[in-house]
Amino acid sequence: EATMISFLRGRVMEADGEAAVVDVAGVGYQVLVSAQTAATLAMSMATSTSGADVQLFVHTHFVKDEPLRLYGFTDLGERRLFQTLISVQGVGPRVALAILAGMEAGDVVRAIATGDIPRLTQVKGVGRKTAERLALELREKILTLPAGKGLPAPAEAPRHELPRGPLGDVYGALVQLGYKPAEIEPLLDRLDPARPVADLVREALGGLRRA
């Protein structure tokens, strides 16, 4: 099992914008850093001639058959946001760092909490599917982070009665296939209940795959 490093305090010996080397009691740790942390380190180094003292909140990232990587943040809240982002399937550390570099922490929280997919996809490396997954999985959780404090809770999704008749059969079939009610409901209004259920299910599946 990999050793988990969660905090480093030492002197920055090198910093190139993406990574820094921190001397901790004579051992140099290479730490990949966020854009905000890189800017903080650069400012510290500019005012110091012998290396800047720094403390970093660290996320130790372990992937089988790959080297251990350390990700460092001068702000604890930013580390928590980073760890929350990478908890979503398909969002690795590089994508999470790109999101943090492309948006202020409060904007990240707001975009996810409100399902602002266009704003999320403006970040390089974030496709529509990834943005939708972030909004779906983190909608409630994201507001508990420090960057989410003070932001209004997302509005409750309107509770619809389950559809009846042929549309109810379509709804049930799609739920059985693993689709979420929030994905299915917008499509039901477009379907003609007079048509055979099998045709309606095929049409709905076509709409879900295009989304």
N, C-alpha and C positions, 0 to 999 in steps of 0.2 A: 504494500500500500504506500502511495506517495506521501512524503512529508508535506504537510500543509503550512505554508508561510502566510500569515495574515497581516503582518506589520513589520516595517523596516525603519530604523532610524540610523542615519549615517551621513556621509558626505558625498555629494554628487561629484564624480570625477569626470564623467562624460555625459553629454546629452545631445542627441541629434534630431530631436523633433518627434521621432517615433519610439525611441528607446533611450534609457539612461543607465549608467553604471553607478551603483551606489556602494561606497566602501563602508562596510559595517565591521568594525573591529578587525580590519585587515583582509576581509573577504569581499571581493567585488561581485555584487549581484546585478545581473542584467535584467532590467525591468521594462516591459513595454508599457507605454504611458498614453493616457488620453490627451486630446488636443489641449484641454484646459490645464491639465497637469504639466504638459510640455511647456506651455506659455509661462506658468508659474516658475518652473525650474529655470527657464531661460532668463527670466527676470532676476532670480536669485543669483545665478552664475555671473550675470553682467555686473553685479555689485560686489562680487567677491573675487579675490585674487587667488585664493588657495582652495577653491571648491566650496560649494554652498552646503550648509547643514540642512537636512531635509528629513521629514518623516512622511512615509507613504503607507496608506492602507492598501494591502495587497490581496489580489485574488490569485490563488494558485490554480492553474489550469492543467489538468492531466488528461491526455488522450492516449489510449493504448498504442504502443509502437511509435510514439512521437516524443520528442524531448519535453520535459517539464517547462512550462512558460509561466512567468510572473507578470501580472498586469497591475500597475500601480496608479494610485489616485491620491492627490493631496487632500481631497474632500471625501469624508466617509459616506455622505449621502450619494455622491457620484458613484462610488463603488457599489452601493446597494442598488442603484438604478441599473448599472452595468450587469450585475448578477441577476437582476430580475429579467432583463432583456434576454440574456443567454439561456434562461430557463425555458424559453420557447423553442420548440423543435425547429431546426433550420436556421436559427440565429446563432452564429458562432461569435467568438470574441471580436473578429475583425469587422463584422457587420455591426456589432454593438458599438464599437469604437467609432465607426463611420456615422452612426446615428447621433452619438454624443458630440461628434465634431460638427455635424451639419445642423444641429438644433440646440437651443438652450434647454437645460434640464426641464424647466417648467413647460416649455413648448412640447417636449417629448411626452410628458405626462398628459397634457391637455389633448394632444393629437390622438393618443391611444384611448383615453377615457371617452372622447367624443366620437371615436371611429373615423377620424379625419384621414382617410386612406390617401387622397391626393397629396396631402402635406407629407406623409410618411414616405411616399414613393418618390418625392423630390430628392431624397438622400440617395447618393450613388451606392448601388449594391442592394438596395431594398426594392424588390419587385412587388407586384400587387398581391400575390399569394402570401408573401412574408408579412406585408403590412396588415392584411386581413387577419392573419394568424395572431399577430401581436395584439390587434384590437380585440379579437375574440377572447383570447386566453387571459389578457392582462387588464381587461376593462375595469374590473372592481379592484383588483390587487394593486394597481398602479397608484391609486389615490392614497394608499396607506404609507407611501414613501415620503421622505422629507420634502422632496420637490413637489409633491402633490398636496401638501398642507395648504389649506385656504382656498383650494379650487373647489367649485361646486361638484357635488356627486352627480354622476351621469343620470339622466332622466330614466325613470323606470320604463322598460319597454311596455307598450300597451298590451294588456292581457286580452287576447281574443278568445271567444268561445271556439271550441274545436269545430271545424266545418262538418256539415252533415252531408249525407247522400254521396254521390260520386266523388265530389271534391274531398270528402272525409276519407274515402277509400284511397284516393291519391295521396293524401296527407299521411295516412297510416303506412302506406307502402314506402314512401320516401323516408319516414322516420326509421322504419325497419332497415333501410339501406344505410343508415348512419348519418343522414342529413339532419341539421339542427332546425327547430321550428322557425328561428329567425331567418334562415335561408329559404325555407319553403313558402312561408306566408306571402311574401311579395309576388310570388309566381301564381298563386291560386286565383288572384283577381283576373289574370289574363286568360284563364282556361274556360272553355265552354262546357258546362256540366252536362249538356245534351249529348256529348260525344262519348264513345266507349272509354271505360276507365283505362284499359291497356294503352290506348292512343294518348290519353291525357298524361299518363305516367311517362311515356316516351318523350312527349313534348316538354314536360317539366324537367326531365333529366337533361334534355338538350340545353335548356335555359340555365340549369345549374352548372353544367360543364363550361358554358361560355362565360359565366360570371367570373 
